[in-house]
Amino acid sequence: MKNKLLENLIKYPILFYIFYFIYTIRPPFKLMISSADRYESLFHYILILWGVVIIGYNLINRRDVFSRKNIGFIVAWIIVSILTIISNISDITTTSIKSIILTILSIMFFIIGYPLLKEKYSKLQIFKYIFYPVLGVKILINIISIYLYVFNISIFVIRENLLDFLGVRYVGLANGRYTLLLYGLYKDPNFTAMIGASLILIAIYIYTKGKRTLSYFEKIFIAVSVVLEFIIVSFSNSRGTIYSMLTIVALVWVCIMLNKYRQNDLFTFNTVKRLLIILFSTVLVYITYTGIQKGGFLISQNNKNTKYIYAEENKVFVKLNISDLDKEEFSEHKSWVLEYLDEDEDGDKAENKEEKISVSKNDSGEEVGNGRIAIWKDTIKLFSHKPIFGIAPEMQKVISNEKYSYLDIPSMKEGRSIHNSYLAVLLYYGVLGALVITVVFFKRLKPLFIREIKYGYVEESILFYAILFSLTASFFLESILVNIDFQQIYLMFLLGVVSTESEKKGGY
């Protein structure tokens, strides 16, 4: 019995994928519980070991789940990674090597996830078994995050001399104005919003795929999940997420028009009607988005901004007062914590509060993109000095300061996030790495795009557009093919699903 259970856990590892997805959407417990870092790492290593055993078992006993396309991608990326390590052998750190290995493992684990599971479970079952627990955990995270937003609570955590933000943050704009962003239980509102939008698409797919068989409870569960995720996306105020979603809507339009043009049916009443319905639906969703955003903002502003400041001291989090920020060890963080105050120094309510705070997220005034353009320029400058194999992940600070100190690339010398997955791949793995992912994504998505044009929308089209959303969002996040995080494994898993299904006669 035990042997049978063990074999099923290895051969049909549905629990592995459930736990791994939940692991990647977890809040940063290390910012709340000092000792959590150790246990998080231990749990992650157990998951990695479990995944390696799964890969090894199935490679020996079920080679058919490893398609030639998947094997080719994995081998190509391993070769790219090895060449990157070798070319940077004199400078590379253990942190960088760890990041490279984790990326390879995440590709291996998740691109074969669906082929591993589909012999025992239906497609709908796979998505329900994996993502219902994920949606359930996210519902709890979302409720807490919304509470922090509504009651205008800001939490600042100083750990290892780094300052992290939780709850809400007032971000400075041009002309002494501020905007309110929801960080929630994550450290980045863009990350929060991207996860939310991605899970909305998955929830819609599950509902669409199983609407005839889903129970009433399941439908309510999905509806609650979608509503809460939509609220979170609205409060996060991530323009990257909005731009990505609008891009996907535009692509849907393009695919419909090409499909109808191919059928000589472009200018018929039904086609025009369908396009207008999509347009009006998009407008309605956007109006709802801005309405929720402004409504939540007004509720939040009726509550005084409450700041909670914590610092890790001797592996214990200690609550600080604002006056403690004058101490030398905390002084560099004072300006960030006090970036916005809704009271003056005497404790009186600040004047013209309504004029200073806006829900509109305009650029900071220095340049378009709130500093991203400057970071991208610095990235290109550094890339130009090692264009073939790159500098390896997590190395921009070390390389910039030790080998290219003469270059004017301040964001790289500070070790700033690149905020663009494609530029990150270009910098870390060079032209060779960028070429591999370009070929892989093109070859995987080309037949799906052709299928959309030839045959039009089907339920599985949602997964195609979910992949396109993730790829579009990667223009604003440093996530794919850099390290293991939600967007990375989400993308790889969906690629495994659609590429497996597209190999069938007639496509998915």
Stockholm file with secondary structure:
# STOCKHOLM 1.0

chainA/1-508         MKNKLLENLIKYPILFYIFYFIYTIRPPFKLMISSADRYESLFHYILILWGVVIIGYNLINRRDVFSRKNIGFIVAWIIVSILTIISNISDITTTSIKSIILTILSIMFFIIGYPLLKEKYSKLQIFKYIFYPVLGVKILINIISIYLYVFNISIFVIRENLLDFLGVRYVGLANGRYTLLLYGLYKDPNFTAMIGASLILIAIYIYTKGKRTLSYFEKIFIAVSVVLEFIIVSFSNSRGTIYSMLTIVALVWVCIMLNKYRQNDLFTFNTVKRLLIILFSTVLVYITYTGIQKGGFLISQNNKNTKYIYAEENKVFVKLNISDLDKEEFSEHKSWVLEYLDEDEDGDKAENKEEKISVSKNDSGEEVGNGRIAIWKDTIKLFSHKPIFGIAPEMQKVISNEKYSYLDIPSMKEGRSIHNSYLAVLLYYGVLGALVITVVFFKRLKPLFIREIKYGYVEESILFYAILFSLTASFFLESILVNIDFQQIYLMFLLGVVSTESEKKGGY
#=GR chainA/1-508 SS CHHHHHHHHHHSCHHHHHHHHHHHHSCCGGGTCTTHHHHHHHHHHHHHHHHHHHHHHHHHHCGGGSCHHHHHHHHHHHHHHHHHHHHTTTTCCHHHHHHHHHHHHHHHHHHTHHHHHTTTSCHHHHHHHHHHHHHHHHHHHHHHHHHHHHTTEEEEEEETTEEEEEEEEEEECGGGCEEEEEEETSSCHHHHHHHHHHHHHHHHHHHHHHTTTCCHHHHHHHHHHHHHHHHHHHHHTCHHHHHHHHHHHHHHHHHHHHHHHHTTCTTSHHHHHHHHHHHHHHHHHHHHHHHHHHHHHHHHHTSCCEEEEEEEETTEEEEECGGGGGSTTTHHHHHHHTSCCSBCTTSCBCTTHHHHEESCCCCCSSSTTTTHHHHHHHHHHHHTTSTTTCCCTTCHHHHHHHTCTTSCCHHHHTTCCCSCHHHHHHHHHHHHHHHHHHHHHHHHHHHHHHHHHHHCCCTTHHHHHHHHHHHHHTTTCSCTTTSCCHHHHHHHHHHHHHHHHHTSTTCC
#=GC SS_cons         CHHHHHHHHHHSCHHHHHHHHHHHHSCCGGGTCTTHHHHHHHHHHHHHHHHHHHHHHHHHHCGGGSCHHHHHHHHHHHHHHHHHHHHTTTTCCHHHHHHHHHHHHHHHHHHTHHHHHTTTSCHHHHHHHHHHHHHHHHHHHHHHHHHHHHTTEEEEEEETTEEEEEEEEEEECGGGCEEEEEEETSSCHHHHHHHHHHHHHHHHHHHHHHTTTCCHHHHHHHHHHHHHHHHHHHHHTCHHHHHHHHHHHHHHHHHHHHHHHHTTCTTSHHHHHHHHHHHHHHHHHHHHHHHHHHHHHHHHHTSCCEEEEEEEETTEEEEECGGGGGSTTTHHHHHHHTSCCSBCTTSCBCTTHHHHEESCCCCCSSSTTTTHHHHHHHHHHHHTTSTTTCCCTTCHHHHHHHTCTTSCCHHHHTTCCCSCHHHHHHHHHHHHHHHHHHHHHHHHHHHHHHHHHHHCCCTTHHHHHHHHHHHHHTTTCSCTTTSCCHHHHHHHHHHHHHHHHHTSTTCC
//
